[in-house]
């Protein structure tokens, strides 16, 4: 039977962990948050440097489909706390949001820091205690939680525990995947952590790499395995990255794992038909160089033209039909995804088969998991953060309910439904 005097212990100070702490505190539980970093929300802050894409405004059915084969597992949590609820939550913190032209949702000032400051202030006002620079080491033989703290190892016992330690990307901000060893030692099945929303290696020639690493190709359509993605890509020292690449990264990564390589098709003139490209290239070249002719006929210059030559060879085909085909479907052989540490997010983690509907680990009663620790992935565009918030909220509420089983008075306080907010401590 849980001890009502003990706190709900949340391990991890990212979006999932902080939301779990908030929800548990709202339910009347005493809450303590442990994080290995010197401050909470460090990865959240860095993600917000580009504008903090909180969520997406597309219809709910389409939104859920972004989670692929994990959509049925994520759907209940998104239904309880989805994009609109997330925007209302931010509004209650004093942060207005807006929908951009792409449908993505951002804070009005595009900044993460004001939201995080307001959130931490509210959590501390609600009595949540933070223990920073405390790295979780697992459990001891008696089931106590072990932490490497500034003054040496400490051990703590909670009435319930929420694990929200992130995946394996951006390890310098705390998500280093070190949690997999102690969790696996308890018999929990964990899918290997792999890069998601990542760039890929191609293997450029020295000349191309030296001249065009970092160069953008402003508008391109990518095609792979029946899916397309459109936008700006960036040529890197080793290969290619950018939003359209990230959108296809899961299927590209899996194909490389299976086949050793993946052929990505690039349409360098996505607003032109193949016939229009052929007719344009059929103009007489005269005394102009190949590059000048290509530029005059199609407008392709710089990195786009250089990429054609890199793939087709130093002497690209003069035949208009063949060159038009290459422009509309340039085959780019991807050799490997970039390392996990460089990826925006990670795939793999604790399988949903090891969890109950409330995200409690079936083999570890009273221990819940949330966020990127779970085996799901989604593209960028607000989907990652929304699922972290939603699963954190679900795990926090369930952990509080578990902790309060031993105290009838606290159980009554914390058992009100979401429609009975008047019984809960008010939000700012």
C-alpha positions, -999 to 999 in steps of 0.1 A, spaced: 0 0 0 15 34 -10 26 56 19 6 89 17 34 108 35 59 101 7 59 123 -23 53 116 -60 89 117 -74 93 129 -109 126 121 -126 133 145 -154 127 182 -157 117 185 -194 81 191 -207 68 156 -198 83 157 -163 72 192 -155 37 185 -168 36 153 -147 47 173 -117 20 199 -123 -8 174 -127 2 155 -96 4 187 -76 -31 198 -88 -44 164 -77 -32 172 -41 0 151 -41 33 163 -26 57 164 -56 95 164 -59 113 168 -92 148 154 -98 169 164 -128 206 159 -137 211 193 -152 217 226 -133 183 239 -144 150 225 -156 138 226 -192 172 231 -209 163 211 -240 130 229 -241 148 262 -241 171 252 -269 143 239 -290 126 273 -286 155 292 -301 139 287 -335 105 300 -323 92 273 -300 67 254 -322 43 242 -294 18 223 -314 -1 222 -347 -36 234 -356 -45 207 -382 -77 187 -376 -74 161 -348 -77 130 -370 -48 142 -392 -29 153 -362 -30 118 -346 -20 101 -378 14 118 -376 23 93 -349 23 64 -374 17 29 -360 18 43 -324 -12 65 -331 -37 42 -313 -15 43 -282 -10 81 -282 -46 90 -292 -62 87 -258 -37 110 -242 -40 135 -270 -78 134 -268 -75 143 -231 -49 170 -237 -44 180 -273 -35 211 -293 -64 233 -281 -59 223 -245 -22 230 -248 -29 265 -261 -54 271 -233 -28 260 -208 -2 284 -222 -28 312 -221 -34 305 -184 4 310 -179 0 344 -196 14 332 -229 -6 341 -260 -2 318 -291 -9 322 -327 -12 299 -358 14 305 -384 8 302 -422 20 265 -420 -6 257 -394 21 255 -367 14 271 -333 39 295 -317 40 318 -286 32 353 -297 68 364 -289 83 332 -304 102 326 -272 104 296 -248 120 314 -218 90 334 -207 67 304 -208 92 282 -189 97 310 -162 60 313 -157 56 276 -155 84 270 -130 70 299 -109 36 282 -108 50 248 -99 70 262 -70 40 282 -58 21 249 -59 47 234 -36 67 214 -61 103 209 -49 132 208 -73 165 188 -68 189 198 -96 222 182 -104 207 149 -92 214 122 -118 192 91 -115 212 58 -112 183 33 -108 170 14 -79 188 -3 -50 180 -38 -37 152 -24 -15 135 -5 -44 147 29 -33 157 54 -60 194 62 -63 207 96 -73 242 109 -78 240 143 -60 266 171 -56 275 158 -22 275 121 -30 249 94 -37 215 97 -20 185 74 -19 149 83 -19 116 65 -16 84 79 -32 48 69 -30 49 68 -68 75 76 -94 72 92 -129 101 85 -152 104 113 -178 141 112 -187 138 119 -225 152 99 -253 188 99 -265 192 130 -286 210 161 -275 228 143 -246 246 175 -236 212 188 -224 204 157 -203 187 133 -227 215 108 -229 196 75 -228 215 64 -197 182 54 -181 179 24 -204 203 2 -184 186 4 -150 151 1 -166 162 -29 -187 177 -45 -156 142 -46 -141 130 -67 -170 114 -39 -190 115 -44 -228 132 -14 -245 134 -8 -282 169 5 -291 171 43 -293 176 55 -328 178 89 -345 146 105 -356 141 139 -374 177 137 -385 200 144 -414 216 117 -435 251 110 -449 256 109 -486 294 110 -491 301 141 -513 332 146 -533 358 168 -517 352 196 -542 315 196 -536 318 195 -498 343 223 -497 322 246 -519 286 238 -509 285 226 -473 259 247 -456 243 259 -488 205 258 -490 183 246 -519 153 268 -514 125 248 -528 126 211 -535 102 182 -533 115 149 -519 100 115 -527 105 82 -510 84 51 -506 53 68 -519 55 98 -497 65 134 -506 78 163 -486 84 198 -498 104 228 -486 140 239 -481 169 215 -476 205 222 -466 236 205 -480 259 196 -451 295 184 -450 283 149 -449 250 149 -467 216 165 -464 192 178 -438 162 201 -433 125 199 -426 115 179 -457 142 154 -449 131 151 -413 95 144 -424 107 113 -442 135 104 -418 117 74 -401 111 55 -434 145 65 -447 163 53 -416 143 20 -416 152 14 -452 189 20 -446 187 -4 -416 171 -30 -438 188 -25 -472 221 -7 -464 211 24 -483 180 44 -494 175 62 -527 158 96 -521 144 114 -552 147 151 -554 125 172 -576 146 204 -581 118 222 -601 87 211 -582 64 237 -598 73 225 -633 61 195 -652 86 171 -667 74 183 -702 80 219 -693 115 211 -682 122 191 -714 109 219 -736 130 245 -718 162 224 -720 156 217 -757 165 253 -766 198 256 -785 228 258 -762 250 275 -787 283 286 -772 271 288 -737 286 265 -710 264 237 -695 259 257 -663 249 289 -682 225 269 -704 210 252 -674 206 286 -656 191 303 -687 166 275 -694 155 265 -659 168 290 -634 188 264 -616 220 279 -603 245 275 -573 239 246 -551 210 231 -571 230 231 -603 261 218 -585 241 190 -570 230 179 -604 266 177 -616 277 160 -584 251 132 -589 252 130 -627 290 134 -631 312 161 -645 297 158 -679 259 157 -674 237 144 -703 231 169 -731 199 151 -740 170 173 -729 148 143 -720 174 127 -698 184 160 -681 147 169 -675 142 135 -659 172 141 -636 159 175 -626 125 161 -617 137 129 -600 174 132 -590 184 100 -572 203 107 -541 218 76 -524 217 80 -486 242 59 -467 234 64 -430 214 86 -407 234 111 -387 243 100 -351 216 99 -324 233 127 -305 227 151 -335 191 141 -341 162 164 -331 145 135 -314 148 97 -310 128 67 -318 126 36 -296 123 34 -258 99 16 -235 73 -4 -255 37 3 -248 33 -34 -243 50 -29 -210 26 -2 -199 -10 0 -187 -34 25 -202 -24 49 -174 13 45 -185 22 25 -154 49 -1 -159 32 -34 -155 63 -50 -139 69 -21 -115 37 -11 -98 37 26 -89 62 35 -115 50 55 -146 67 66 -177 61 95 -201 74 116 -229 102 106 -253 112 76 -231 83 58 -247 86 40 -280 69 65 -304 81 91 -328 66 120 -348 78 146 -372 87 181 -362 58 207 -363 46 206 -327 38 169 -326 68 160 -304 61 186 -277 23 179 -277 28 142 -271 53 149 -243 29 172 -226 0 149 -230 17 117 -218 33 137 -189 -1 149 -178 -15 114 -179 14 99 -160 13 126 -134 -24 122 -127 -21 84 -125 9 87 -102 -10 110 -78 -40 86 -78 -16 58 -69 1 77 -42 -32 87 -26 -46 52 -23 -34 50 12 -50 83 24 -89 85 19 -90 122 27 -64 130 0 -80 105 -24 -113 125 -22 -94 157 -28 -76 144 -59 -103 123 -75 -123 151 -91 -128 149 -128 -114 174 -153 -148 190 -153 -146 197 -115 -118 222 -117 -133 243 -89 -122 216 -64 -86 219 -75 -60 245 -66 -65 274 -92 -40 279 -120 -24 313 -124 
